[in-house]
Amino acid sequence: MQLRLMGSCLLIIYFPAFFGCTLKTVDTTEAGNRDSLKGKVLIATQKSEFKRTIVSEIRDNLGDNVFYVKVVDVKWLPNESTDDFNAIVILNRCMAGRPDPRVESFVDDMPDKKKLILLTTGRLDSWKPDSSEIDAVSSASTMSETTPLARSIADKVMNIIEAQGNP
């Protein structure tokens, strides 16, 4: 009887936690000319107020300098081709010392790691990718830091695009 009661309690706790974590996704958005041959940026992120603000400020900072920006949830990264973009920005939450497995797999499989900027958020976690070619930044999710952090990321995106001979 106690085992059944304990199992029921665990299910009551597990299901809301599972669905609460898995159903929160970022809507895919696109802005600009998808057929542009230069200045195409992919931003993959996770749902949080901090990351939403960072993405919005990055887009504002890029302004007219980038011809196409696509924002997707991190869970859709496996569906994206790195060849379709000049620069890729990933905003990722670190949990238990590791990033989302989809992020780690995407980063590991990426042939041109120089066009990737990776922002990892977490309180005490400081995961960094193995490759020194990746521009990796870590930050606490502090709302007062969004503006300088977004400006820094947008500047890095523009440096990547300019190094490729684009805008």
BATI-164697 format. One record per residue (C-alpha): residue in three letters; x, z, y. Coordinates in Angstrom, 1 decimal. Layout:
BEGIN
(pt "ALA", (X, Z, Y)) ...
This chain:
BEGIN
(pt "MET", (0.0, 0.0, 0.0)) (pt "GLN", (2.8, 0.9, 2.4)) (pt "LEU", (4.6, -2.3, 1.6)) (pt "ARG", (1.6, -4.3, 2.3)) (pt "LEU", (1.0, -2.5, 5.6)) (pt "MET", (4.7, -3.0, 6.6)) (pt "GLY", (4.5, -6.7, 5.7)) (pt "SER", (1.3, -7.1, 7.8)) (pt "CYS", (3.0, -5.4, 10.7)) (pt "LEU", (6.0, -7.7, 10.4)) (pt "LEU", (3.8, -10.7, 10.4)) (pt "ILE", (1.9, -9.5, 13.5)) (pt "ILE", (5.2, -9.1, 15.3)) (pt "TYR", (6.9, -12.3, 13.9)) (pt "PHE", (4.2, -14.9, 14.7)) (pt "PRO", (3.8, -14.2, 18.4)) (pt "ALA", (7.6, -14.0, 18.8)) (pt "PHE", (8.1, -17.2, 16.8)) (pt "PHE", (5.5, -19.2, 18.7)) (pt "GLY", (6.4, -17.6, 22.0)) (pt "CYS", (10.0, -18.9, 21.6)) (pt "THR", (9.3, -22.3, 20.1)) (pt "LEU", (6.4, -23.5, 22.2)) (pt "LYS", (8.2, -23.2, 25.6)) (pt "THR", (9.7, -26.6, 26.2)) (pt "VAL", (10.7, -28.5, 29.3)) (pt "ASP", (8.6, -31.6, 30.1)) (pt "THR", (10.6, -34.8, 30.0)) (pt "THR", (10.8, -36.4, 33.5)) (pt "GLU", (12.5, -39.5, 34.8)) (pt "ALA", (13.3, -40.6, 38.3)) (pt "GLY", (14.8, -43.8, 39.6)) (pt "ASN", (15.5, -47.1, 38.0)) (pt "ARG", (16.0, -46.9, 34.3)) (pt "ASP", (17.6, -50.4, 34.2)) (pt "SER", (20.3, -49.4, 36.7)) (pt "LEU", (23.8, -50.1, 35.2)) (pt "LYS", (25.4, -47.3, 37.2)) (pt "GLY", (24.6, -43.8, 38.3)) (pt "LYS", (22.5, -42.7, 35.2)) (pt "VAL", (22.4, -39.0, 34.5)) (pt "LEU", (20.9, -37.1, 31.6)) (pt "ILE", (20.1, -33.4, 32.1)) (pt "ALA", (19.1, -31.4, 29.0)) (pt "THR", (17.9, -27.9, 29.6)) (pt "GLN", (15.8, -25.0, 28.3)) (pt "LYS", (12.8, -23.4, 29.9)) (pt "SER", (13.6, -20.6, 32.3)) (pt "GLU", (13.1, -20.1, 36.0)) (pt "PHE", (16.8, -20.0, 36.6)) (pt "LYS", (17.4, -23.3, 34.8)) (pt "ARG", (14.4, -25.0, 36.4)) (pt "THR", (15.8, -24.1, 39.8)) (pt "ILE", (19.3, -25.3, 38.9)) (pt "VAL", (17.9, -28.7, 37.7)) (pt "SER", (15.8, -29.1, 40.8)) (pt "GLU", (18.8, -28.3, 43.1)) (pt "ILE", (21.1, -30.6, 41.1)) (pt "ARG", (18.6, -33.4, 41.6)) (pt "ASP", (18.3, -32.6, 45.3)) (pt "ASN", (22.1, -32.6, 45.7)) (pt "LEU", (22.5, -35.9, 43.9)) (pt "GLY", (19.9, -37.5, 46.2)) (pt "ASP", (20.3, -41.2, 46.6)) (pt "ASN", (23.8, -41.3, 45.0)) (pt "VAL", (22.4, -41.5, 41.5)) (pt "PHE", (20.0, -44.3, 40.5)) (pt "TYR", (18.4, -42.7, 37.5)) (pt "VAL", (18.0, -39.1, 36.3)) (pt "LYS", (16.3, -38.1, 33.0)) (pt "VAL", (15.5, -34.5, 32.3)) (pt "VAL", (14.8, -33.5, 28.7)) (pt "ASP", (14.4, -30.3, 26.7)) (pt "VAL", (17.5, -29.3, 24.7)) (pt "LYS", (15.5, -29.9, 21.5)) (pt "TRP", (15.3, -33.6, 22.3)) (pt "LEU", (19.1, -34.0, 22.6)) (pt "PRO", (19.4, -35.5, 19.1)) (pt "ASN", (17.2, -38.4, 20.3)) (pt "GLU", (19.4, -39.3, 23.3)) (pt "SER", (22.3, -41.8, 23.2)) (pt "THR", (25.4, -40.8, 25.2)) (pt "ASP", (26.1, -44.4, 25.8)) (pt "ASP", (22.9, -44.7, 28.0)) (pt "PHE", (24.3, -42.4, 30.6)) (pt "ASN", (27.3, -42.1, 33.0)) (pt "ALA", (27.1, -38.3, 33.1)) (pt "ILE", (25.4, -35.7, 30.9)) (pt "VAL", (24.6, -32.1, 32.1)) (pt "ILE", (23.5, -29.5, 29.5)) (pt "LEU", (22.1, -26.2, 30.6)) (pt "ASN", (22.1, -24.0, 27.5)) (pt "ARG", (21.4, -20.3, 26.7)) (pt "CYS", (23.9, -18.6, 24.5)) (pt "MET", (22.6, -16.2, 22.0)) (pt "ALA", (24.6, -14.0, 19.6)) (pt "GLY", (27.8, -15.8, 20.8)) (pt "ARG", (26.6, -19.3, 19.9)) (pt "PRO", (24.8, -22.1, 21.7)) (pt "ASP", (21.6, -23.8, 20.5)) (pt "PRO", (22.8, -25.6, 17.3)) (pt "ARG", (21.4, -28.9, 18.6)) (pt "VAL", (23.7, -28.5, 21.7)) (pt "GLU", (26.7, -27.7, 19.6)) (pt "SER", (26.0, -30.7, 17.2)) (pt "PHE", (25.4, -33.0, 20.2)) (pt "VAL", (28.6, -31.9, 21.9)) (pt "ASP", (30.7, -32.2, 18.7)) (pt "ASP", (29.4, -35.7, 18.0)) (pt "MET", (29.9, -37.0, 21.6)) (pt "PRO", (32.6, -39.6, 21.6)) (pt "ASP", (33.3, -39.4, 25.4)) (pt "LYS", (33.4, -35.7, 26.2)) (pt "LYS", (34.8, -36.4, 29.7)) (pt "LYS", (31.3, -37.3, 31.0)) (pt "LEU", (29.8, -33.9, 29.9)) (pt "ILE", (29.2, -30.9, 32.0)) (pt "LEU", (28.0, -27.8, 30.0)) (pt "LEU", (26.5, -24.8, 31.7)) (pt "THR", (26.1, -21.9, 29.3)) (pt "THR", (24.1, -18.8, 30.4)) (pt "GLY", (24.2, -15.4, 28.8)) (pt "ARG", (24.9, -11.8, 29.7)) (pt "LEU", (27.9, -11.0, 27.6)) (pt "ASP", (28.4, -14.3, 25.7)) (pt "SER", (31.1, -16.6, 26.8)) (pt "TRP", (31.0, -19.4, 24.3)) (pt "LYS", (33.1, -22.4, 25.2)) (pt "PRO", (33.3, -25.7, 23.3)) (pt "ASP", (36.4, -26.5, 21.3)) (pt "SER", (37.3, -29.6, 23.3)) (pt "SER", (39.3, -29.0, 26.5)) (pt "GLU", (37.9, -32.4, 27.8)) (pt "ILE", (34.5, -30.8, 28.4)) (pt "ASP", (33.8, -29.3, 31.8)) (pt "ALA", (32.3, -26.0, 30.6)) (pt "VAL", (30.9, -23.4, 33.0)) (pt "SER", (29.4, -20.1, 32.1)) (pt "SER", (27.1, -18.0, 34.3)) (pt "ALA", (24.7, -15.2, 34.2)) (pt "SER", (21.1, -16.3, 35.1)) (pt "THR", (21.3, -14.9, 38.7)) (pt "MET", (18.9, -16.5, 41.0)) (pt "SER", (21.1, -15.9, 44.0)) (pt "GLU", (23.8, -18.1, 42.4)) (pt "THR", (21.6, -21.2, 41.9)) (pt "THR", (22.5, -23.1, 45.1)) (pt "PRO", (26.4, -22.9, 44.8)) (pt "LEU", (26.2, -23.5, 41.0)) (pt "ALA", (23.9, -26.6, 41.4)) (pt "ARG", (26.1, -28.0, 44.2)) (pt "SER", (29.2, -27.6, 42.0)) (pt "ILE", (27.5, -29.3, 39.1)) (pt "ALA", (26.2, -32.2, 41.3)) (pt "ASP", (29.8, -32.6, 42.7)) (pt "LYS", (31.2, -32.8, 39.2)) (pt "VAL", (28.5, -35.4, 38.2)) (pt "MET", (29.5, -37.5, 41.2)) (pt "ASN", (33.2, -37.2, 40.3)) (pt "ILE", (32.5, -38.4, 36.8)) (pt "ILE", (30.4, -41.4, 38.0)) (pt "GLU", (33.0, -42.3, 40.7)) (pt "ALA", (35.8, -42.1, 38.1)) (pt "GLN", (33.9, -44.8, 36.1)) (pt "GLY", (34.0, -47.0, 39.1)) (pt "ASN", (30.3, -46.5, 39.9)) (pt "PRO", (28.6, -45.4, 43.2)) 
